[in-house]
């Protein structure tokens, strides 16, 4: 017999928000009001150039950066702009999710910085 139980370590936090913060030039994912993931960008005419994504250590490994990437990329596409992925994380995400293919202007060289998002 298999029994499924929820341990006291399992938690569910419905308090997740995603926003585009134009003042700080970043997309943000917050958990319980705390900044968990940020994806910085440069807003260019006709393009949004993603330059860096970072996940706070306490939220690493939970897949939250993927949630923020999906939100940010959908936001760019809905605004009618194109995506430039200079951020290693966003670049890798786009390589795995071809739904955005027609909206991407790939950089001449893949980004070489260390990936810091999870």
C-alpha positions in Angstrom: 0.0 0.0 0.0 1.2 3.5 -0.9 0.4 6.3 1.4 0.7 10.0 0.5 1.3 12.3 3.4 2.2 15.9 3.6 5.0 16.6 5.9 5.3 19.7 8.0 8.2 20.7 5.7 5.9 20.9 2.7 4.6 24.4 2.2 2.5 26.1 -0.3 2.7 29.8 -0.8 0.0 31.4 -2.9 1.6 34.8 -2.3 3.7 34.9 -5.5 3.6 38.1 -7.6 5.3 39.1 -10.8 5.7 42.6 -12.0 7.7 44.7 -14.5 9.5 47.4 -12.5 10.4 50.1 -15.1 12.0 52.3 -12.5 14.6 49.7 -11.7 14.7 48.2 -15.3 13.8 44.7 -14.1 11.1 42.1 -13.9 10.5 40.8 -10.4 9.1 37.7 -8.8 8.3 38.2 -5.1 7.3 35.5 -2.7 5.5 36.8 0.4 6.7 40.3 -0.5 10.3 39.3 -0.6 12.3 39.7 -3.9 13.0 36.1 -5.0 14.1 36.5 -8.6 14.9 39.5 -10.8 15.6 39.7 -14.5 17.3 42.9 -15.5 16.8 44.4 -18.9 17.6 47.4 -21.2 14.5 48.8 -22.9 15.5 49.7 -26.5 13.4 50.9 -29.4 11.5 47.9 -30.6 13.4 45.5 -28.3 13.9 44.4 -24.7 17.5 43.3 -24.1 17.7 40.9 -21.1 21.1 41.3 -19.5 21.0 39.3 -16.2 18.7 37.1 -14.1 19.4 36.4 -10.4 17.7 34.2 -7.8 18.0 35.0 -4.1 19.8 32.1 -2.4 16.9 31.2 -0.2 14.7 30.7 -3.2 17.2 28.8 -5.4 16.2 25.5 -7.0 12.5 26.0 -6.8 12.0 26.9 -10.5 10.9 30.4 -9.8 13.3 31.9 -12.4 11.5 29.9 -15.1 8.2 31.4 -13.9 9.6 34.9 -14.1 11.1 34.2 -17.5 7.8 33.1 -18.9 6.0 36.1 -17.5 8.7 38.6 -18.8 8.9 37.1 -22.2 5.1 37.0 -22.6 5.1 40.7 -21.5 7.6 41.6 -24.1 5.8 39.8 -26.9 2.4 41.3 -25.9 4.0 44.8 -26.0 4.9 44.2 -29.7 8.7 44.3 -29.0 11.3 41.8 -29.8 13.6 39.9 -27.3 17.4 40.1 -27.2 18.8 37.4 -24.9 22.2 38.6 -23.6 21.4 37.0 -20.2 22.7 33.5 -20.0 19.6 32.2 -18.2 17.1 33.8 -20.6 19.2 32.6 -23.5 19.0 29.1 -22.2 15.3 29.3 -21.5 14.6 30.5 -25.0 16.7 27.6 -26.5 14.4 25.2 -24.6 11.1 27.0 -25.4 10.7 27.5 -29.1 7.3 29.2 -28.8 9.1 32.5 -28.7 11.3 31.9 -31.8 9.7 34.4 -34.1 10.2 37.2 -31.5 13.9 36.7 -30.8 16.9 38.6 -32.2 19.7 36.3 -31.2 23.0 37.9 -30.3 26.0 37.2 -32.5 27.7 35.3 -29.7 26.0 33.3 -27.0 26.4 34.9 -23.5 29.3 33.5 -21.5 28.5 34.7 -18.1 27.7 32.3 -15.3 24.1 31.3 -15.0 22.8 32.4 -11.6 19.1 31.7 -11.8 17.2 28.5 -10.9 
